[in-house]
Amino acid sequence: MMRRSLQMLVLMLLVMVLVRHLAATTSGSKPGPDTASDA
């Protein structure tokens, strides 16, 4: 049970990172050091 919850947590984290990366790439049209420092 513990292992499954941990797996779910890791999966959620991965998805979050992926979404953030996607958002950063889409909003990369506007110049700003924010996205560069976020990577």
Secondary structure by P-SEA (a helix, b strand, c coil): caaaaaaaaaaaaaaaaaaaaaaaaaacccccccccccc
